[in-house]
Amino acid sequence: MKRTTVFLVFILAIMGVVGCTKSVVINDESQKESSTVGTGSDQAEEKVAEPAECMAIIEWVDFLMNNDIKYYQNYEATEALETKQLGGKVGEVAYKLDGNACTGHVSINGDAAYLPVGTPIYELKGYKPEFRVVADNKIYEVNHNPNAETIGELMDIEGRVLKIALESGYDGSHIGDFEEVVSAEFVRELLPLKYVGFEKVYEKTKHESGVFLRVYLQDGTSFRMVYYPQANAFTAGAFGTEKLKELIMEQRKRIKGAAGL
């Protein structure tokens, strides 16, 4: 998948949008959750009742759901994994949405957008499985965890952050890094925030442009966060403190100024 396509899919995913242009639908299921637990064959059999043919062509965001946690593939800044990096098996794909599910599908445990049925889901050594898992040699990162109470519980990144950087909201390119001391302060302020989920944040941010940030981890991987200044909120599912807002906006001004933007 090209970077521009990935960036578009990411935008649609964080906005929780199910977009439709004529017969093409990009669907991330971010607005539909299920309390059904388990990945057994009984759930897979229930799926057979879905329409055999859709009137729309669906492009799913690459996600999987396991133990009531929804994960999205981390497309960028992740290298090929080695077998020694895999931990214990934590689940298995029971249903592949692509080519089988239609619009209006409600995800349950064992669902995956593109992974074949039977694909094992493993822990990624060094991280809690609530944050990251591995399937088909790809890292999948938490998008929603109903059991998390703070961002620190949602994201297993304490003591793992190398730096925070500012990215272009236009094409996702790197603009500049936060100062080292500010990166550390950013993480200290971020992790205790109450996790409220994307939907509550979206109610306050749906008409606002965001500040694109990238969190670089010490193992060489990274992930993107979007911050909305007016709502003082993150698409990760939390509202920020005034201190966080000050840190982000000051660094954004400094970095863009140095870049001549």
N, C-alpha and C positions, 0 to 999 in steps of 0.2 A: 504493500500500500504506500503510495507516495505521501510525502510530508504534508502537502497541501490538503490531500484528502483526509489524512489523519487529523489535521488541525480542524477541518470542518466537522468531522464526526465528533471530536472532543467538544467543540462549541455546542453542538446540538445535545450532546450528552449532559453537560453541566447545566444546560438550560432546562433539561427534563422535557424536551420537546419531542412530540411525535409529528414529524413534518410530512406533508403529502403534496406532491406536485404531479398532477395527472394520476398515473398509475404507480408512481414510485413512492415508497414510504420508508423513512429512516426511523427505526423504532428502538429505543433503549429501555423501555419498560420501567423507567425511573419513577413513574407515578403509580405503579401497580405492585403491591407487595402481597404476599400470602403468608398466613401463619401456619400452613401445613408443614410438618416436619418429616424428614426422612428422604431416602433416595431409593426406596424399594421398587420392585417391579409393578406393584399395584398402582403407583403413581404414573409409571410409564404407560400402563395399559389405559388409564383414564384419558391420556392424550389422544388416543386413537379416535375418540369421538369428535375431535376437531374437524372442521371442513377440510376435505381432501384437496380442494383447490381454492386459492385466494384470488380475488380480483385485483389485488395490488402486488407489486414487486417490492419485497421488503429487504432493506439493507440493515441488518442488525448491528448494533454496537457489540463488539466481541466481549461478552460477559459470561460468567457462570455464577451459580448460586449453590451454596453449600452451608449447612448448619445455620440456616436463616440469614446468612451474610451474603450480600451481593458484591461480587468482585468484577472489576473491569481490567482488561489486559493493559499492562503498562507498555505502550508501544515504543516509547522513546527512552534513550539513555540506558538501555539494558542490554548487556552482552549475552551471548549464547551461554547457557548453563551447562555445568558439568554434573555428571551423575553423583559425585561426592557432595554436591550442594543440596541434594534432595534429602528430606527427612522422612518421617513415617507417612503412610497413606492415611488421608483424612476423609476421603470421599471418592465418588465415582460418578461420571456423567450417565444419567438415565434417559435423557431426552435431548435431541438436537433440534433447535428451533428452525434453523435455516432449511427451507424446503418442506417443512412439516407444519409449523405453527402459522397462524394468520394474525391479522391485526386484532387487538383486544385480548391477546393471550396474557394470562396472569402467571407470572413465574413462580415456581416452587423449587424446593431443594432438588438437586440433580439436573436442573435445566442448564443448558449451555447454548450459546448462539451458534457456534460453528464446530465445536468439538464432537467427534463421533461418540455414539453410545458406547459405554465401557471404558472410556478414557479415564485412567486413575488421576486423582487429585492428591498432591503431596504437600507436606510442609516444606518451606524454604528454610534451610538451616540458618540460624542466626536471628530469625524473626518469629514472632508469634503468628500462628496460622490465622488468627483473627484479622491480621493486617495484610499478610501476603501468603499466597499459595502458588504452587506450580502445577501446570497441566500442559501436556504436549510440548514440554521444554520451554514454556513461556511463563513469565511472571504475571500473575493476576493480583491486583491490589484492591483493597476494600473500597467500596463505593458507599455502602450503607450497612451499618451494624446496629440492629435494634437494641442490643444489650450494652452498647457503649454509653457511658454517662459523660465523658469528657473527650476532648480531642486527643489527649494522651492515651486514652483507652482505645480510641478509634485507630490511631496511628502509632505503631511501635517504633518511634524514632528518637526517643530520649537517649542522649549520648551518642547518637549516630550521625548527626547533621554536620556536614562539612561547611556549607555556606548557603546563603539565600541570594538569588539573583533576580533581576528584573528582565522580563521578556516583552517583546513587541506584541501588542494586542492585535496587530494586523496580520503578521505571518508567523508569530511564535519565535522569532529569532532572538538571540541573546543580545541584550543592550549593555548590561554591566552588573557588577556584584555589589551587594551590601558590604559595608565595612565589617571586618571580622567581629568586632565587639558588638556591633548591632545585630549581626546574624545570631549570635549567642543569646542576646537579650530578646530577640524576636521569638526564639524557640521557648525560652522561659515563660514568656507571656502567653504564647499560643497553647501549650499543652494543657493548662488547667481550665481552658474555656469549656463551658457547658456544651455538650453535643446535643443539638436540637433537630438535626436532620436537614436535608436539602430543601424539602418542601416549605418549611417555615422560613428559611432564608429567602427562597425564591419569591415568596409573597412580598417581601420588602425590596427585592433587587431586580425584578423582571423588566423594569424600564431604565435600568442604570448600566452604564459602561463600567467595566471592571479593570483592575490593575492586575496584570499577569505576572505571577511570581513562579520561580522554580526552586524547589528544595533539593539540594545536592546532598547525598548521603556518602558516608566514608567508604562504602564498598564500591563506589563508582556508579551506582544507580541514582535516579532522581525521579521526581514527579512534579507536576504543575499544581499550583493553587491559584485561585482567582479571588481577589479582594475587591469589595465594593465600598468605596469611601463614604458615600452618603448614608448607606444603611449600616456601615461599620460591620460588615459581615463577610464570611468566607463561604464559597460554594461547598467546602468540605462539610458544612453543616453547623456553623457556630457564629455567634455575634462577638465582635472584638471588644477590647477595652480601649479607652482613650489613649493609653500609652502605646498600644499596638498601632493605632491609627497614626499617631504622631511619628512613630518609628518608620512606618511604611511610606508615608507621604514625604517625609524629609529625605529619605534615601532615594525615593523616586525622583524628586526635584534635583538632587545632587547628581544622580546618574544620568538623567536626561540632559542636564546642563552640560556635563562633561562630554556627552556624545553629540552635543550641538542640536538637540531635538527640542 
